[in-house]
Amino acid sequence: MVIQGKQIYDLAARLFPICRSITGSGVRQTLEILKQHISQMKITEVPSGTKVFDWEVPREWNISEGYIENSSGERVIDFKENNLHIMGYSVPVDAYVQLEELKKHIYTEPAQPTVIPYLTSYYKENFGFCMSENQKNNLQEDTYHMVIKSELKQGSLTYGELVIPGESKEEIFFSTYICHPSMANNECSGPALAVYLAEWISGLTSRRYTYRFVFVPETIGSIAYLSRHWKEMKNNVIAGFNLSCVGDNDHYSMVESRYGDTLSDRALKNVLRYHCEEFMVYPFLKRGSDERQYNAPGIDLPVVSFCRTKYGEYPQYHTSADNMDYISPEGFQGSYEVMTKVIRALECNRKYKVKVLCEPQLGKRGLYPTVSRKGQYDKVYGITTFLAYVDGKNDMIAISDRIGYPVDMLIDIAEKLMENDLISG
């Protein structure tokens, strides 16, 4: 097992038990854990009631306890056993009810009778309990005690930000969300991967670009962040990636930017094409995460979403079945390798230009066999074909797409040609 995948998995496991929502102590606890790995991360609080474009930061929600108890004092469900049992943002309740009334406040997933569904009610005061359909069907006529010990108060929304400076003010942007309770792939995988990508980038001896990482509550968090930073980002961000559902073992996928033609689209599609046996490309019409906000008209950031199995496309999504068994070190390792290849492709993506007319003599530079024989041309085909398109008009990703060579192979070729003063860029 390659070590990065195991480390990322272990970090996701630390995040998994925490009850998160779009605000509250769970978000802060999550960010403090992430900050142990990336100490330069800045944590920002946005007060409740703050206007963020067309939205308003809601009151802060925290919960300490929640359960349903039968007349014998036995707990039918308990928040402490699984934090999905309480609908997110539930207001406090302490009431005794009969079964008929209780069922009005119970939510299940009938098509998946063994799982607990994930539900929220952020912007309309409500309360609810979630359980499996099987649990609901086994409830007997009785008097039940419904208890939710929660608090809605004037507080704040919390997000984390890390900026890793490079040689240029131009930026590569990464976003991931920290607002769901105990779901492994849909919640914990993105932040865990982002942390290790940030560590890898910080360790590069040179960086052409500046890198910006944000850890935000989905939707309201990205809107709040953009309300403060969109102008500078619009000027500086040349490519961006929303990380979601990146820990499973299934095929890779991406959600395109609004028109599918940005540098982010091109770079990620190129790496997936040459390094993944199967992958899915979803148009922006299938959006569902924070790529919605980053691509919004007027914001227009070049952001795509990167996933293994896309959110909403696997049966465990938004249920208790999205647990630590659904993700794996191997799944994380694959996602880590894809994204580090994308970053390297972007760092090296230039418009090179050959410095001689006609084909250069590669043999005298040790780049071509001195004895010509059948079959040898295949070994230098990549060099000669790359040179055929190095005319100052095509960047490396465009050449890769045209000649059918992965960008990482062309990077090695370009370095050899630069060493021999045959191209400039």
Secondary structure, 3 states (H helix, E strand, C coil): CCHHHHHHHHHHHHHCCCCCCCCCHHHHHHHHHHHCCCCCCEEEEEECCCEECCEECCCEEEEEEEEEECCCCCEEEECCCCHHHECECCCCEEEEEEHHHHHCCEECCCCCCCCCECCECCCCCCCCEECCHHHHHCCCCCEEEEEEEEEEECCEEEEEEEEECCCCCCEEEEEEECCCCCCHHHHHHHHHHHHHHHHHHHCCCCCCCEEEEEEECCCHHHHHHHHHHHHHHHHHEEEEEEECCCCCCCCEEEECCCCCCCHHHHHHHHHHHHHCCCEEEECHHHCCCCHHHHCCCCCCCCEEEEECCCCCCCCCCCECCCCCCCCCHHHHHHHHHHHHHHHHHHHHCCEEEECCCCCCCCHHHCCCCCCCCCCCHHHHHHHHHHHHCCEEEEEHHHHHHHHCCCHHHHHHHHHHHHHCCCEEC
